[in-house]
């Protein structure tokens, strides 16, 4: 296998390169979906809408709060070396 992830088929002095198809499983129904499919990473519009509905209803949540580094002052200390209260 070449470093780019392509497989090389050798026949005498002729070399053919075949790309590996990247696939994942649909997050809704777990069917195998190829990257080239139009609904990727979902297998169908139905699964895409089901997933959107789960986000909209609150079934999916981000587990930890996101901290904005520009407004988060927990890493800054006072000039005398102490953190503010």
N, C-alpha and C positions, 0 to 999 in steps of 0.2 A: 504494500500500500504506500502511496506517495505521501509526503508530509502535508499535503493539502486535503487529505481525506479521500482522494480519488483512487479507485482501484484500476490497476493496469492489467490488461489482458495481452499476453504476448503470444504471437503465432509466428514462428520462424523469425524473420527480420521485421515484422510488422507489429507495431504497438498501438493498441486501441485504449483509450482512457474512458472509463465509465464512472460518472459521478454517483455517489451514494445519495439516495433520497432521504431527506431529513423528515422524520415523522414524530408526532406527539400524540397523546391521547386527548380526546375532547374532554374538557373539564366538567361537562354536564353528564354525558352518557358513557364516557370512557372508550368510545370507538377510536380506532387509529385514523389520524388525519395527516395527510402529507402537507408539507409547506406550500406546495404549488396549488392546493385546493383553494377555491375562491373564498370560503368561509373561515379559513385558518385563523385562529387555532381551534375553532369550533367545527363540527361536522356538518351543521346545517343552520339555517336562519332560526329554526325553532329552538335549538340549543343556545344560540346567541341571545335570544329574547328571554329564555328561562334564566340565564345567567344575569342579564340586566335586571330582571325582576328581583332576583335575590339581593343584588346590591341596593336596589331602590327600597326594598322592604326592611333592610337592616340585617338580613341573614348573614351577610359578609361584613366584617368589621376589621379595621386595622388594629392590631393587638396593642401596640404601644403608641403613645402620643408622639407626634413629630415635633421636634424642636427646631425653630428657625434660628440658625447660628447668628444672624444679625440682631435679633431681638432677645436672644437668650444670654443673660449676663451671669450665669452660674460659673463660667470659666474665668471670669475677670476677678482680679483682686484689687483691694485698695492699694494706694501707693506705699503704705507702710507694711504691706505683705499680708494683711488680714482680709478675709472675704467679708463683703457687706452682709448685714443681717437681714 
